[in-house]
Amino acid sequence: MNKRVTCIALFDHKSLDKLKKITSMIKEHLCKVPFRENNREGLDTLPYHFTFTTWAIEDKDMAIEIIKNLKIDQIKLKIIGVNIKESFNNSWNLYFEIERNNQLYEIQKSIYNLAKIEKYNPDNFIPHITIHCDRNYNKIVKIKEKINKEFQPFEVKFSQIGLFEIYPAKRLYETHIRKYE
């Protein structure tokens, strides 16, 4: 098991409801956990999220200190599409594409500068919210087509960042809400 901690955007309830509503048209089980884990479906306990970075489980205390010192305002993200990218172990990641914006970039950059995990360098990382990971590319394409039939760009919001031990998810820490509209 690949024990680690992940730093994610905690979407507000309204945003989570939007994400769930769009994916509810898919009748088969969706799983956000990549194919490097066994029992993927049982481990998929994180809410829909945007990942800022991850750390090895041994770095959990340092990660909590980093998260404790973050101050963010409410950030709006525009979901502009549904796309596919290659993932781990000959699999595919179906995801909601996020339009880049300065607020998101700045918080990504500040976390990256503290964590120094190159995979999450905001200059290279594709902002996304995973919908489903699968090895069957045709299945991924069919799910994408089904979502795209009625897809309209929409916004989601977050004003908190959470740190979770994974897999399965166990909330370790979350920032406090600083501002609400």
Residue, then its C-alpha position, 0 to 999 in steps of 0.5 A: m500500500n502506498k501510504r501518503v498524505t494529499c493536500i486538496a481543495l475542499f469544495d463547498h457543499k453546493s460545488l460538490d452537489k454540482l459535481k455529483k449531479i453531473t456524474s450521477m448520469i453515469k450508472e456504473h461505479l466511478c473510481k478516482v483512485p489510480f491503478r497503482e493501488n489494490n482494492r481501488e474502489g474500497l479506497d476511493t473515499l476522498p470527495y471530488h477535489f483538486t490536488f495541490t500536492t502529496w507527501a510521503i506519510e513520514d512527512k505528515d507532521m511537516a505537511i500539517e505545519i505547511i497547511k496550518n500556515l496557509k491563508i486563502d480567500q474563497i477561490k472560484l474555479k471554472i470547469i470548462g470541459v471534460n478531458i482524458k489523459e494517460s495515468f498510471n499502469n496503462s490506465w486513463n484518467l477522465y477529468f473535469e478540466i479547470e480553467r487556469n486563473n491567477q488565484l489558483y496559480e498563486i496558491q498552487k505556487s505557494i504550496y509548491n514552493l514549500a513542498k517542492i514536489e515537481k509533479y505538482n509544479p503549477d507551471n506544468f501540472i494540468p489543473h483537474i478534478t478526476i471523475h474516473c480512472d480506468r484501463n479501458y480507454n473505450k469505456i472512458v471515451k463513452i463516459k466522456e461522451k455521455i457527460n459531454k451531451e449535456f455539459q455546460p461550463f460551470e463554477v465550483k468554489f473552495s475556501q478551505i484546503g484539507l490534508f488527508e491521509i490516503y488510502p483510505a482517506k482520513r482527514l488530518y487537518e483543514t484550514h479555517i474559512r477566512k471569507y465567504e460571499 
